[in-house]
Amino acid sequence: MTGAVRMAPGVGERVRAHRGRLFVLGVLRPSLTVALLVTAYYVLPLGDRVRGGGAVFLAAGLLVVTAVVVWEVRAILRSPYPLLQGVQALALVVPLFLLLFAGAYHSIEEVRPGSFTGALGKTDALYFVVTVFATVGFGDITPVAEPARILVTVQMLGDLLLLGLGLRVILTAVRHGRDRTEKTGGDDDRDRDLRARDDR
């Protein structure tokens, strides 16, 4: 006897709920994270708050970035969806790191005008930090004052650490998380079975 296999009651709803959860974890949550970080960057009055304590602000920010990496690695290792949790980790860590330096560039220009070849508003600072991160170096904005050059050097070293070490740690955690999920037959296996039944 041939024919379509009838799904158990409720399986279709669970598959739809699973797909909705994947959409939230893989697309919606990382997008909202980036949007919230960028909004906070534009809304917070960084220049006046950092005056006189720029080095402390930057050091504290880098400690926060490091703590976030450690937190996200632990979340990846525990998550039933390690790959999607890895995407979330990157959507949090990379923008946080870049916005931290963009805020520092903007603040140093506010405190010491003329530190760069042109005035650095928040958008200019964000543009500059991305060109340094991407190693594009158009040359339209360059650091002139010694503190600004030191700050750019610190960012370049931080870029190397983030790309060489931070991303590697996150990707390794994703791999270990996926291995753990496959060995324990976690939610991924159950969801795969549900989708297979739904497709029949």
C-alpha positions in Angstrom: 0.0 0.0 0.0 1.5 3.3 -1.1 0.5 6.8 -0.2 1.5 9.8 1.8 2.4 9.2 5.4 -0.1 10.9 7.7 1.5 13.3 10.2 0.7 12.9 13.8 -1.5 15.6 15.3 0.4 18.7 16.2 3.6 17.9 14.2 2.9 20.6 11.6 2.4 23.2 14.3 5.7 22.2 16.0 7.5 22.4 12.6 6.1 25.9 12.0 7.1 26.9 15.6 10.6 25.5 15.0 11.0 27.5 11.7 9.7 30.6 13.5 12.3 30.1 16.3 15.1 29.7 13.7 14.0 32.9 12.0 14.1 34.8 15.4 17.5 33.3 16.3 19.1 33.5 12.9 17.8 36.8 11.5 15.7 38.9 13.8 17.7 38.8 17.0 21.1 39.6 15.3 19.5 42.4 13.3 17.9 43.9 16.4 21.1 43.6 18.3 23.0 45.6 15.7 20.2 48.2 15.4 20.1 48.7 19.2 23.9 49.1 19.4 24.0 51.6 16.6 21.1 53.5 18.1 22.8 53.6 21.5 26.0 54.9 19.9 24.1 57.8 18.3 21.9 58.6 21.3 24.5 58.5 24.1 26.4 61.7 24.8 29.9 60.3 24.7 32.1 63.4 24.3 31.3 65.1 27.5 31.1 61.9 29.6 34.6 60.7 28.5 36.4 64.0 29.0 39.5 63.4 31.0 38.9 59.7 31.3 39.2 58.4 27.8 41.8 55.7 28.5 39.7 54.4 31.4 36.6 54.4 29.2 38.4 52.5 26.4 40.0 50.0 28.8 36.6 49.4 30.5 35.0 49.0 27.1 37.6 46.4 26.0 37.0 44.5 29.2 33.3 44.5 28.4 34.0 43.2 24.9 36.2 40.4 26.3 33.5 39.5 28.9 30.8 39.4 26.1 33.0 37.0 24.1 33.4 34.7 27.1 29.6 34.9 27.8 28.7 34.2 24.1 31.2 31.2 23.9 29.5 29.7 27.0 26.1 30.3 25.4 27.1 28.7 22.2 28.4 25.6 24.0 25.0 25.2 25.8 22.7 26.2 23.0 20.7 23.6 21.0 21.4 25.8 18.0 25.1 26.6 18.2 25.5 27.9 14.7 22.7 30.4 15.2 24.0 31.4 18.6 27.4 32.0 16.9 25.7 34.3 14.4 24.2 36.2 17.4 27.6 36.3 19.1 29.2 37.9 16.0 26.3 40.4 15.6 27.0 41.5 19.2 30.8 41.4 19.5 32.0 42.9 16.2 29.6 46.0 16.3 30.3 46.5 20.0 34.1 46.5 19.4 33.8 48.9 16.4 31.3 51.2 18.1 33.6 51.4 21.2 36.4 52.7 19.0 34.1 55.0 17.0 33.0 56.5 20.3 36.6 56.9 21.4 37.5 58.7 18.1 34.5 61.0 18.4 35.3 61.8 22.0 39.0 62.5 21.3 38.0 64.9 18.6 35.5 66.6 20.9 38.1 66.9 23.7 41.0 67.8 21.4 39.8 69.4 18.2 42.2 68.9 15.3 43.2 65.4 16.3 42.2 64.2 12.8 42.5 65.9 9.4 38.9 66.8 9.5 36.1 67.3 12.1 34.8 63.9 13.3 31.1 63.7 14.0 29.6 60.4 15.1 29.0 59.3 11.5 32.5 60.3 10.4 33.9 58.4 13.4 31.9 55.3 12.5 33.0 55.5 8.9 36.6 55.9 10.0 36.5 53.0 12.4 35.1 50.7 9.6 37.8 51.8 7.1 40.5 51.0 9.7 38.8 47.6 10.5 38.5 46.7 6.8 42.1 47.9 6.1 40.8 50.1 3.3 42.5 53.3 4.3 41.0 55.8 1.8 43.2 58.6 3.4 40.4 61.1 3.6 40.5 61.0 7.4 43.8 60.4 9.2 45.0 60.9 12.7 47.2 63.9 13.2 47.7 64.3 17.0 49.8 61.7 18.9 46.9 60.5 21.2 44.8 59.9 18.1 47.6 57.9 16.4 48.0 55.8 19.5 44.3 55.1 19.6 44.3 54.1 15.9 47.3 51.8 16.6 45.4 50.2 19.6 42.4 49.6 17.3 44.6 48.0 14.6 46.1 45.6 17.2 42.6 45.0 18.6 41.4 44.2 15.0 44.1 41.6 14.7 43.1 40.0 18.0 39.4 40.1 17.2 39.9 38.5 13.8 42.7 36.2 14.7 41.6 35.0 18.2 38.1 36.2 18.9 36.5 34.8 15.8 38.5 31.6 16.0 37.3 31.0 19.6 33.7 31.6 18.6 33.9 29.3 15.5 35.6 26.6 17.6 32.8 26.9 20.2 30.2 26.5 17.4 32.0 23.4 16.2 32.1 21.9 19.7 28.5 22.9 20.3 27.4 21.1 17.1 29.4 18.0 17.9 27.8 18.0 21.4 24.3 18.4 19.9 24.9 15.5 17.4 26.2 13.2 20.1 23.4 13.8 22.6 20.6 13.9 19.9 19.5 17.3 21.0 16.7 19.5 19.7 18.3 19.6 16.2 17.7 15.9 15.7 14.1 16.1 16.9 13.4 19.1 14.7 15.0 17.3 11.8 12.7 14.3 12.3 9.7 16.7 12.5 10.7 18.4 9.2 11.3 15.0 7.5 7.8 13.9 8.5 6.4 17.2 7.4 8.0 16.8 3.9 6.6 13.3 3.3 
